[in-house]
Amino acid sequence: MARVARQIRLSGIFPAAITPHHPKTREADYSGALELVDFLATAGADGICLFGSTGEFINYSFAERHRLLSLAVKRSRVPVIAGVSHSTLSGALQLADDAIQAGADALILMPPYFFRYEQAEVEQYFRSFARETSDAVPILLQNIPAFTTGIEIETARRLFETGRYAGIEDSSGDWSYMEQLLALKRELPFALFGGAELVAGRALDAGADGIISGCACAIPELVVALGRAITAEDANLAEALNGRLIEFATRAGQFPWPLAIRRAVELRGQKSGPPAVPLSPASQEAMEAFGAWFLAWRTV
């Protein structure tokens, strides 16, 4: 029987973790993942998100995802949000069942990826998922239009009105969309997370509940400190820290996601593994330059 999930506080800083893997087989590196869980919790994270886009969930089997989640939940000192996204409803439901059995504290789900869908289908997907999923843990929507169909504001409104969705992470980077979510939050109770680092600090300062950040997997101390500075209303410190987060995110954004995050995590002494797709000679040279920049940047 699965353990009873911890009562999760849907606010604060949640690093979106990479998934370490073995260099030759590309199988998940479970010991490396557990060491990363310790690293992020020790840095002050309020929780950890596994198998989101930064975790490259599409590259891992259901069995690998279930085993890693089970081990991570037992190891983690902070709540674990499990990504259960899939290109099909049946796949997402199976992943959700596995995550709940593993003891995940919350689930996060993007619209079905690869193919584009109309909003009516997106809404039906989420309604069907909620209807057929246990209400044992909270469910977060993930708006990430770079990889999937975007969730329109009125679609989000109707889903929150069902009472089955506890919140949303917006990874669009579209400030006007975030403003609409902030306005909607004043009407309906839901947790709002910024997911695009270029505007995440601004969103938190404007009233968002937290940040779910891939960059925070590499620089958790900085993002945690930013969250605390905003909570303490230390505007000068928050501005300085947010500037550094934007600088890192801009540098990392030169590469396909999440290659630079993986490299930075490796430079922090954690397990990572080679890219899923080999880099071109020019990109490899650029990545070496990024690594040198990162090591110098961290000492400033």
N, C-alpha and C positions, 0 to 999 in steps of 0.2 A: 504493500500500500504506500502511496506517495505521502510524504510528510505534509503537514499543514503549512501552507505558505506564510511567511512573515507578513505582518501588516505593513505594506509598503507606503512610504510617504512619497507621493509623486511630485517631488520638487528637488531642486539642487542640481549637482553636477554628476552626470552619468557618462563616463567615457564609453564610446562605442569601440569595442576591442577588435583588434585584428585576430585572426585565427592562425596561430603558428602551425606550420606543417613541416614534415620531413623533406629534405632536399630532393631525394630521388623518387620516392613513392608518391609524394604529395598527400599522403595520409595525414590526418590531424595529429599534431604533436601534443599529446595530452599533458605530459609533465610541463612542457613549455607554456601551455595555456594556464595551468594552475599557478605557475610562477608569475605569470602576467597578472592574474587575478590578485595575487598577494601584493604585487607592485602597485596596482591601481588603488587597492583599498588602503595601503599604507600611505599613499600620497594624499589621502583625505577625500576620495570620491564618495559621494552619497549612495552610489549604486553603480552597476556595470551592465552594459547592454552587449549581449553576445549574439552573433549571427545576424547582424544588420548588414548594410551594404559594405561597411568597413571590414566586417568579418568575412566578406566574400562567400556568403552562405550558399550560393549556387554551385560552388565547387566541392561541396561535401554531401555525402550520403545521409539519408535519414538516420541510419544507425550511428554514424559518426556524430551527428548533431545531438542525438539523444544521449550518447555516452558522455560526450564532453560536457553537456549541460548538467547531467547527473553529478559528475565529478566536481564541476565548478560550483554548483549550488552547495554541495557539502563542504567545500573548501572556503567559500567566500564569507567574509565577515560583514558584507553589505548586500542589500537586495540585488537580485539578478533579473533583468528584463530579457526575455528570449525573443529573438526575431523568428517569426513563423511564416514569413512570406514565401509564396510559391506561385507558379504560373497558372495553377488550377485551384479550384475551391477544395476538391478532395485532398490535394496535397497539403494545403494550408491547414485543413482540419486535422489531418494525421499528425502534422508537425505540432499543432496546438495540443493535441491529446498527449503526445510524447513529452512536450515541454511541461505540461501540468503534472504528469506522472513523475517527471524528473525533479519537480519541486520549484520550478520557476515562480518568481514572485509577481510577474506581470508579463504580458505578451505585447508585441508590437507588430503591426501588419500593414504593409503597403498594398496598393491595388495590384492586381495580377500584372506581372512584368512581361516584357518583350512586345506583345501585341498591344495596340492602342484600342481603348474601348470608349463608348459613349458614357456620359455621366449616369444614365439610367442603369447601365450594366454594372458600373462601379458601385453604385449604391446597393444594387441587388446582391452583389458579391459580399459586401460588408454585412448587409442584413442577414443573409443566409449563414454567413460565418458566425455571427453573434447568436443566431437562433440555434445552431447546432453545436455550439461550444459551451462547455461547462462555465458557469458563472463563478467558479472558484477563485479566479484571479482577475484583476483589471486588464482591460485591453486598450492599447493606444493605437490610433491611426498614425500612419506615416505618409506625409505628403512629400513625394520626391519625384517631381515631374521630369527630371533629367533621365530617369530610368523607367518610368511608368506613366500611366495617365494621371494627370493631376487631380486632386480632390477639390472641386469647386466649393466655395464658401457655403452655398445653400445646401449642397450635399452634406457637408460637415455638420451644418445646423440640424438637419433632419436626423442624422445618425446620433448626434448627442441627445436629441430629444427622445430617442428610444430608451435612454438610460443604460445602455449596454456598453457604451464607449466612454472610457474615463478621461481621455485626453488625446492630444495630437502632437506629433513632432513635425515641424515644418522645416524641410531641408531645401526648399525652393530657392532661398536667397532673395526672394521678391519681397521688398519691404512693404509694398502696398498690400500684399496678401497678408503679411504678418499684422499690419494695422487692422485689417478686417477681422482677423482672429482675435486680436486684443479687444476690439469692440464687441465681438460676439461673446467673449468671456465675461463681459459685464452683464450680459443677459442670461447666460446659462453657466452652470457650474461644470467646468472641466479643467484639466491640467494642460498647460501650454508650454511646450519645449521648443526652443530654438535649436535648429540642427545645422544651419549654414553659418560657419564661423565668422564670415565677413559681416554678418548682422546679428549674431547671437548675443553678443554683449549688449548691443543696443536694445534688443528684444527683452532681455532680462531687466535692464534698467527701466523699460517702459511698462513692465508688469507681467512678463512671462514668468512661469514658475521655475524654470530651470533650463539647462542645456544638455542635450545628448550630442556628444561631439567625438568625431573620429580623431581630430587633432589632440583631444584630451588623452587619447591612448598613448601618445608620444610625450606630451607635456602636461601631465595631469596636475602637477603642482601649480602651474601658471593659471590654468582654467579654474581650479579650485580657489586660488587666491583672488581671481577676478570675481567669482561669485560672492565671496565673502566681502570684498571691498564694496560691491554694489549693495549688498544687504546692509553693510555698516554705513552706507551713504558717504563713503570716502571718495568723492568725485575725482580728485587728482590722481589717487592711486588707481582707481578703476580705469581712468582714461589711459594711463601709462600701460597698464596690463592689457587692456583691450587693443592698444596699438601693437603690442608685441604679438598677441594672438593673431591679429590680422596680418602682420608681417609673415609669421610662420605659415598661416593658411595660404597666403598668396604664393609663397615659395613652393609649398607642397602642391598647389593647384596647377603647377607647370607640367605635372606628370599625370598619366591616367590614375584614377583613384583605385586603391589607396597605396600606390607604390612608395611614395615618399614617406607616408606614415610608417609603413613596414620598415623602411630603412632607418628612420629615426628611432623607432622602437628597438631595433637591433643595436644601434649606437648607444642606447641607454642600457645595454647589457642584457636585453631580453631575447628570447628565441623568436624567430620570424620565419625564415625560409625564403627561397628565391621567388621572383615574380612568376605569376601564372603564365604570362606571355613573355618570351625573351625580349630584352631591350635591344634596340638598334645600337650600333657603335656610338652614334651621336648622343642618343639618350643615355647610354651607359656613362659616357663622359660627363654629361650634365648631372647625372645622379651622383657621381663621385664629387662633383663640385658642390652639389647640395649637401652631401655628407660633411664636407670640410666646412662649409658655411654653418651648418647646424652645430657642429662641435664648438666653433668659435662663438656663435651667437648665444649659446647656453652659458658661456662664461661671462657675458657682459652684464 
